[in-house]
Amino acid sequence: MSTLVVAQPTLEGLEPYRTLGDLLAGVWTELSAHQTAQCPVCEGDMEPEYAAQALPVGGRCRNCGSVLN
């Protein structure tokens, strides 16, 4: 009689699962803190954009021109 032993797959070394909402929330958090964020489209630098108030109203990527507002 033979026995086959199969190793159980693990999640070690894999990056945690992120939703689109998680990704955009992270970008918005950085922009809201007046910091440059990583563009979710091209991974370039996304800078906060301001209107008449002191708080950012969105961001624009310097590399690809994507806008988040």
ZIWOQUI-V979510 format. One record per backbone hydrogen bond with DSSP energy under -1.0 kcal/mol. NH is the residue of the N-H (numbers start at 0). CO is the residue of the C=O. If there is no record, write none. Layout:
((NH,CO) (NH,CO))
//
This chain:
((13,10) (22,18) (23,19) (24,20) (25,21) (26,22) (27,23) (28,24) (29,25) (30,26) (31,27) (32,28) (33,30) (34,29) (36,45) (38,43) (42,38) (45,36) (46,59) (48,57) (56,48) (58,67) (59,46) (60,65) (61,44) (67,58))
//
